[in-house]
Amino acid sequence: MFDFEKGKIRFIRGGKYPQSNSLLIDDDIRTIIDPACNEEKLLSIHRQRPIEVIINSHGHEDHILYNSRFPDAQLWVHELDAGVFKDMDVFINQFFHLTFLASGPKTMQEITAHGIIYGGHRLANGAWDLSKSEKAMMQKHLERLERIGSVKKENGTYNLV
């Protein structure tokens, strides 16, 4: 079930996006860090002995994917990420600063001209300085924003709604 174990630390490898790797701290207080690896494995671990604490390293969907599977667990997050877990607008705003967008560019092409930062990478000259997997993740984020109605794709361009 675990990909690596050392003492009370158990590593669980994730699959493809939107999954990520998870760590189980199998101690007196059973804790999972970033529960987004594999739903079946996580639920099996939880049935053996309940997860009491969830720690999220940050509020991206590929780190919080299965938080909801542990409704009785305490959720521990950094105070700067707390808003992401309370408000969908805050979650969206972590990718696109809506105050900036409201007064500035309205299309992804206009946004790219302003040199937005995404995942620690600066967009310069209309091209993301991203790896292939990071470009795929950016596309997934845009598709998610489209599904929840924040952007609309028209003629290959994502526009704010």
C-alpha positions in Angstrom: 0.0 0.0 0.0 2.9 2.4 0.8 5.6 3.2 -1.7 8.1 4.0 1.0 8.2 3.7 4.8 10.6 5.0 7.4 9.6 4.8 11.1 6.1 6.3 11.4 6.3 8.1 8.0 4.5 6.5 5.0 4.9 7.8 1.5 2.0 7.2 -1.0 2.7 8.0 -4.6 0.0 9.8 -6.5 -1.1 9.2 -10.1 -1.6 11.7 -12.9 -2.9 15.2 -12.3 -5.0 16.1 -10.4 -3.4 13.7 -7.9 -0.2 14.3 -6.0 1.9 12.4 -3.5 0.8 12.1 0.1 2.5 11.5 3.4 0.9 9.6 6.3 2.3 10.2 9.8 1.2 7.1 11.5 1.6 8.3 15.1 -0.7 8.8 18.1 -2.5 11.5 16.1 -2.8 10.0 12.6 -2.1 12.7 10.1 -2.2 12.9 6.3 -0.3 15.6 4.4 -1.9 16.5 1.1 -4.5 13.8 0.7 -4.6 13.6 -3.1 -2.7 10.5 -4.0 -5.2 7.6 -4.5 -8.7 7.7 -3.2 -9.0 3.9 -2.6 -5.7 3.7 -0.7 -6.6 6.7 1.4 -10.0 5.3 2.3 -8.4 1.9 3.1 -5.9 3.6 5.4 -8.8 5.6 7.1 -10.9 2.4 7.6 -7.9 0.7 9.4 -7.6 3.6 11.8 -9.2 7.1 11.2 -7.2 10.0 10.0 -7.5 12.7 12.6 -5.6 15.6 11.0 -5.2 16.8 7.4 -2.3 19.1 6.7 -2.4 20.9 3.3 0.9 22.3 2.1 -1.1 24.8 0.0 -4.5 25.2 -1.5 -4.1 23.8 -5.0 -6.6 21.2 -6.1 -3.9 18.6 -6.7 -3.1 18.8 -2.9 -6.6 19.0 -1.5 -8.3 16.6 -3.8 -9.6 14.1 -1.2 -9.9 16.4 1.9 -13.6 15.8 1.8 -13.2 12.1 2.4 -12.2 12.8 6.0 -15.1 15.0 7.3 -14.2 14.4 11.0 -10.5 15.3 10.6 -9.1 18.6 11.7 -7.8 20.7 8.8 -4.5 22.5 9.3 -3.4 25.0 6.7 -1.1 28.0 6.7 -3.0 31.2 7.6 -2.1 32.7 4.2 -3.9 29.8 2.4 -6.9 29.7 4.8 -9.2 31.8 2.5 -8.8 29.2 -0.3 -10.7 26.7 1.9 -13.5 29.0 2.7 -14.3 30.8 -0.5 -14.3 29.7 -4.2 -13.5 33.3 -5.3 -10.4 33.2 -3.2 -9.5 29.8 -4.7 -9.8 31.2 -8.2 -8.0 34.4 -7.3 -4.9 32.5 -6.4 -4.4 31.8 -10.1 -5.8 35.1 -11.6 -5.8 38.2 -9.4 -9.4 39.4 -10.1 -8.9 43.0 -9.1 -6.1 43.2 -11.6 -8.2 41.6 -14.2 -11.3 43.7 -13.5 -9.4 46.9 -14.3 -7.0 45.6 -16.9 -6.9 42.9 -19.6 -9.9 40.8 -20.3 -8.6 38.0 -22.5 -5.8 35.5 -21.9 -3.9 37.1 -24.7 -4.1 40.5 -23.0 -3.1 38.9 -19.7 -0.1 37.3 -21.3 1.1 40.7 -22.5 1.1 41.9 -18.9 3.6 39.3 -17.7 1.5 37.4 -15.2 3.2 35.0 -12.7 1.9 31.4 -12.7 3.2 28.7 -10.4 6.4 30.7 -9.9 7.0 31.2 -13.6 6.8 34.5 -15.3 5.0 34.8 -18.6 7.1 36.9 -21.0 6.6 37.9 -24.6 3.3 35.9 -24.7 4.9 32.6 -23.9 4.9 30.7 -20.6 8.3 29.6 -19.4 6.8 26.2 -18.3 7.6 22.6 -18.7 5.3 20.3 -20.7 3.6 19.0 -17.5 3.3 22.6 -16.1 1.6 23.7 -19.4 -0.8 20.8 -19.0 -1.6 21.8 -15.5 -2.2 25.4 -16.6 -4.6 24.0 -19.2 -6.4 22.0 -16.5 -6.7 25.1 -14.4 -8.2 27.1 -17.3 -10.6 24.2 -18.0 -11.7 24.1 -14.4 -12.3 27.9 -14.4 -14.4 27.4 -17.5 -16.5 24.6 -15.9 -17.3 26.8 -12.9 -18.2 29.7 -15.1 -15.3 32.2 -14.4 -13.9 32.1 -17.9 -15.3 31.2 -21.3 -13.4 29.8 -24.3 -14.2 31.5 -27.6 -12.2 30.8 -30.7 -9.2 29.4 -28.7 -9.2 32.4 -26.3 -10.2 32.3 -22.6 -12.2 35.4 -21.6 -13.4 36.4 -18.2 -17.1 36.1 -17.7 
